[in-house]
Each structure stands twice: as C-alpha cells, then as structure tokens.
Amino acid sequence: MTLQPTAPGQQHPYDALLFVSFGGPEGMDDVMPFLENVLRGKNVPPERMREVAHHYELFGGVSPINEQNRTLIAALRKELEENGPRLPVYWGNRNWHPMLADTLRRMTDDGVKNALAFITSAYSSYSGCRQYREDIERAREAVGPGAPHVDKLRVFYNHPGFVEPNIENLRAALARIPTQRRAATRIAFTAHSIPLSMAGGCDYEAQLLETCRLVAEGAGHERWRLVFQSRSGPPQQPWLEPDIRDYLRELKESGTSDVVIAPVGFISDHLEVLYDLDVEARQLSEEIGLNMIRAATVGAHPQFIRMIRELILERTSEDVPRRALGTCGASHDVCPQDCCLMGAARPHATRPVAPAAFD
C-alpha cells in the first residue's frame, strides 16, 4: 500500500480529530473474532491464540482499553471545548468496534473533509505507527472518494506531556518502597516486544531508551533497565529482549529486594499491562520473594490531555513551539516513505549503541 501523506509545508483546514486505538473485546462472544482480526496474516501458533483468549476470559472477556479510551476521549473533548480548537472528536479502532471504516463513513456523512489523527502509541514502529496509517488508508479506500483526508500527529515519546506524568507515577511508586531500601531499588521499564526484523526498520528501541532515561533522571533514580513483555511470535523468531520475567529472576539471583515496574511503552492500563504485569509478573515476584511495585500509566492525566491539544495546535498554528525533552528533538510530522517498514532495516534508523541497562 502506498501512503500519501501531506507534503511538508502543506496545510489543511482541519475540521475533526480522529482518535485511533487498537480496540478490544467487550464480552466473551467478542474475544475470538477480535483475536482473529488482530492476528490475521501473522504467523502466530494456534496455541498462542488460545492462551491469549484465556487471558481475556479471566477478565470476563472485557478489555479495559475501551472504557479507558472513553474516559480519555471525554477529557479531551472537554479540553478542546474549553480551550480550543473546537474540533469534533471521532473514535475508530484497528481491530474492534468502533472500526475505522465505520468511523470514517460517519465522518464522511457529517461532512468532514480533513482530519488529524491521534494514535495511542507514543513510539515509532511498524505496529505502532505505519500499520495504523495503512489501516486508515484502507478504511478511506473502503469508504470511497468522499472519505476525509487524514494526517497523523507526531509521536510523543519525548514530549513533556507524556514524560512528566510518567515521572510523577514513578516517584509515587518509589515512595511505596521503605526509605532505607529505596536507593537500591531497581526500575524495570517495560514495553511491548517486537520482532528484531521489525525493530531494524524503525527507531522504536532508541526512542524507548530515551523515554526511560528521561523518566529515570526526572525521578532521580539511576538503577534502571528497559525490558520487554507480551511477546507473541514463534520461538524460533528473535524478538527484543530481555523478557520481564527473565529479568525479575535475574534481579532476585543478584540479591535485589525491590523492583518497580514502569510500563512506559503503554499509555493506559489495558489488558496486556494488567495480565502480563499485575498477574504474571506479580505471581512470579511472589514466588521468588521479590517485592514488586507497579507504576501507573499516564491514562487520562490532565497534562497528557493538554499534550494532545498541543500536538493539534502544532499542526493548525504556525506560532506554537514543538516541545520535546532531551537531545532528540521533536519527531517529524510527515513520515518518510521508508518510515517504520516491516522487515527492512533503514540505514538512517537510530539504533541504540549502548546496552539497554543501567543497573
């Protein structure tokens, strides 16, 4: 699929915001159809699909991501209504209702011509950026010639509105560790693992490391490591490591007493966070005698909501500064044609040159 972004310097009179998320089931009857949507065309063993289905069964087949998105969208609508720009907010998902094509069809019926898209992923990767853009284009093609033009807002991994709430959440989690043990506490920043073939075509790992560094420095804590969770591919396919559970065992073997897990790779406490960390990682920590505290995600933090408005203003006004922490600067608005390709390394991709561990 050829993606046709807005050319640099080209401005549209945007008349809506499209809030785009992953989607999730809202009952047991939804679970298998939802997983079939997610895994369509992917080389995932059937036993892995059944295993993931069981995760949803433990929560009654309801993914918390939907209600969390409703809360976030309600807060964003209030922010835009009170402070502008007064854009209507539409919600479309990649994998479950409301589906993108249905939402774009409704936008077309409402007369929307040009929309900005906020995608609930802070980082650049095929599954976190390009695939969303491809799905938006596919939905536009399904709607037809009258479908709105859609431009994606930039990734926000180093934006103060994302980093600073994570710092606040990490500090709150560290405060739950007894004072005399706090300095020796290790921080495990977690994110969704992706295949190495995907990681080679994007800046995902480098951006995660920058977020981890900014959050750890902001919290005043040096002992941290980036680890991964939610791997779903076949065993013979290499993915980003280490896995959170392997790291917890490593910490225990090294004599560590306390660990804070901070899922900075996610913006809300959806099912993968709840199951992989609050169920599996916690059970393991209890079995091996490791005190585990889990930091919250940004969710609908007021500063995060204001950040989304700020990203919109960047694209609709020439005098709004493009804020970013650290040395990497603000990410691009218009993705290059070779951005976040699947299975093809880019020569200019920023890859980490140091180990993802500071402990």
N, C-alpha and C positions, 0 to 999 in steps of 0.2 A: 504494500500500500504506500502510495506517495503522499506525504503530508505536505500541505500547503499553508505554512504559517504567514502571518502578516509580515511584510517586509520591514526591515529596520527603518524607523522614522515615519512609517505609515500609521496614521491614527484613525480609529473608527469612533463614531459617536455611540459608545456602548449604552445599551438600554436594558441590560439584565446581567445578573450574575448566576452562573451555573455552578452549583456545589456538587462536586463529583466524588463519590466514595466507592468502596469495594462492595458493599452490600452484605447482607447476611440473612439467614432464615429467621422466621418469626413463629415457628411451630414445627412439630415433628414431621408433618407432611411436607414441609419445605426443605428438609435437610438434604436428602439425596438429590433432588432436582437442582438445588443450589450448588452442591459439590460437583455435579456433572457440568454445570456452567463454568465453575472455577477451573476444573481440570481438563476441560475439552481440549484435545490436541496435545496434551502433555503426557510425558512418559512416567506416569505415577502408578505404581503397583496397586492392584485392587485391594490388597490387604491394608495398604496405607489409607485408601478412601474409607474403608470400614472403620479403621482406627480413628480417623478424624470425625466420622459420623458419631462414634461413641462419645467423643468429647462434647459434641453438641447435645447428645442425649442427657448428659449429666446436668445440663442447664435447661432441660425441658424443650430442647430444640430451638431455643430463642437466643440469637446473638445479641449481646448488649450494644453492638455498634449502632444499631438502628435508633434506639432511644437516645444514645449519646449524640448522634448526628442531629436528631430533632432538637435536643437541648442546645447544641451549638448553633444551629440554624436560627432558632428563636432568638438567641442572644445577638447574633449577627444582624438579623432583621431590625432589632431594637436599636442597635448601634448605628446602622445606616439611616434609619428613620429619624433618629435624634441628631445625628451629626453629618449626614450625607456622605456620599451621593445617594440619593433615594432610588436605588435600583431594586427592582423586584428580585427575589432570590428563588431560584428553582433548584430542585434536588433530583439528581439522576445517578444511578449506580451501574457499575460494570456487570455485576453478577446476580442481582436480585432486585425485586421491586422496591422503589420505582426505577424501572430500567431506563437507560439513557435514551433509547429511541422513543419511548413513550413520552419522556420529559421534553425532548426536542420537538416532538409532534405538537405537544401542548404549547410550547413556546412559539412555534410557528403559527398556531391558531390564534395566539394572543398578539401576534404582530411583531414579535421580537425579531430584530434584524441582525444585531451584533452583540455578542455576549462575551464576558470574561469568565474563565473557568478557574475556580479554586479547587485544586485536587488535594485530598487529605493525605499527602505524602510530602515530607519535608526534604527528601533526598532525590538524587538523580540515579535512575536505573531503568532497565527495560520495563520491569514490572511496576515500578513506582512512578514512571513518567511517560516513556514512549508508548507503552501499551494503553495507557489511559487516552493518550492523544489519538492512537489508532482506533480505539473504540468510539471516541467521539466522532471521528471522521466516518466510521462505519455506520453510526447512528444517523449522521447527516445524510449519507447516501440512501439509507432506508426511508428517510422522511421525504427526500426529493429536492428539487431545485429551490424550493422556497425555504429550506431549512436555514436557521440563523448561522452566520459566521461565528466561530468560537475561537478565541485566543486564550491560551493558558497563562495564568500568573506564574511568576518565577518561583523556584524552590526557595525555601526559607530556613534551611538548616542552621544558618548563622545569623539570622535576624534577631535583634534583641527581644522581640515579642515572643519568640519561641525559646531562646536560650535562657532568658531571665526567669520565666516561670519554672523551667527545669532546675535552675539553680535553687530557687525557693523550695521546690519539692525535695531536692537532695538534702538541703540543710535541715528540713523538717525530719527527714528520715534519719539523718546522722544524729539528730538530737535525741532520738529514741535509744541510742547506744549509751551505756553508762560512761560518764565523763572520763574515767580512768582508762577505758578501753577504746575510746573514740579515735585517737591518733593512729592506732594500729589497725583500725577497720579498713577492709578492702572494699572498693566500689567496683561492681560489675555492671558496666553499661551494656545493655542488650539491644539487639536489632534483629530483624528477620534475616536469616541466612539466605544467600542466593548462590546459584552455581558459579564456579570460578569463570566459566565461559561467559556468563553474563557480566560478572564483575570486571572482566577485562575490557569491556566496551563502554564503561561509564566511570563516574567519579564517586560512586556510592561509598566505598570503603574510606576513601580520603575525606569525604565530607563528614562521615560519621566520626572519624577520628578528630576532626576539627571541632565538632559539636561536643564530643566528650571532653576535649581539652578545655574548651571554653567553660563548660559547666563545672568541671572539677576545679579549675582555677577560681571561678566565681564563688564556689563553696569553700575554697581554701583547703582543699584536700588533694594530696598528691598521689595516693596509692590507688590507682585505678587501672582497669583493663577493658578493652572492647571485646565482647564475646557475642555469640550468636545463638538464636533459638529458631524453632519452628521449621527446621529442615524437612523437606518432603520428597526429595528425589531418590532414585535408586542408589543403593550403597556404593556401586562402582563409579558413580559420578561425583567428582570432587566439588565440594561446596565450601564457602567461607567458614573458618573455624577460629577458635575452639567453640564447642557447644557449651552452653551454660552449665549443664550437669557435669560435664567433664571438668570444667573449671572449678566448680564447687568441691569436687573430690580433691582436686589439686590443692585448693586452699586448705582443706582440712589436713591433708598429708603434710603441708608445710607448717602446721601449727597455728593457723589462723583461727580466731574465735568468733569473729563477727564479719558479716558481709552485708552491704546494702546493694540491692539490685535496682538499677535505674533504667527503665525501658525507654531510652531516648529515641529509639528507632520508630516509635509509635506516638500518635497524638492523643489516643484515648485508650481506656482500659477495656478493649474489646476481648473477644473470646480467646485469642491466642495469648494475650497477656494474662488473662485470668487462669487459663488451663496450664500453659507452659510454665508460668512463674508461680502463681498462687496455689496451684495444685501440685504439679510435678516437682518443681524446684523446691517448694516448701517441704514436700514429703521427703525428698532426698536429704535436705538440710536437717530435718528432724532425725532421720535415720542415722546420719553420721555425726550428729552432735554439733552442728554449726548454727549459730544464731543468725537468722536471715531476716532482714527488714526490706520491704519492697517500697520504693519511692513511687509516688503517683505520677501519672502522665499529665500533660498540660490541660487536656479536656477543654472545658469552656472557660478557662481562666480569663478574666477581663483583659489582661494585657495581650493575650493571644487573639482575642476577638478584635481588639484595636489594631493588631498587626494585619489582620485580613483587610480591614478598611484601608490601612496604609498601603498595602500592596495594590489595592484598587486605585487609590489616588495616584500612585506612581504612573499608572497607565492612562489616567484621564486628565492629568495636570502636569505641566512642564516644570513647576517650581517646587515639587515635593522631593526631598532628598531620599536617595535609595540607601537606607540604613543597613549596615552589616557589621558584625563584630569580627575581631581577628584580622588576619592579613589577606584573606582570600577575596574579599570584596563581595559585592552583590552579584548574584548569579545573573546570567543573561535572561532577557525576556523572550527572545525568539530562539528556539532550539535549532542548532545546525542540522543539516540533513543526516549527518552521521552520528547524531547525538543518541546515546543510550541504545545502540544496536545490540541485538541478541546474538551472542556467539562470535563477535568480531571485534578484536581489540583495536582501539583508536590510538594512533601514535602519540597524540597530544593529550590523552587521558591522564589525569593526575592520579598517580598511584602512590600509596604510602612507601616511603623509603626507610622508615624505621619500624621496629616491631610495635605491634598494637598493644603494648603492655608497659605500664609504669607502676610497677609494684615490687 
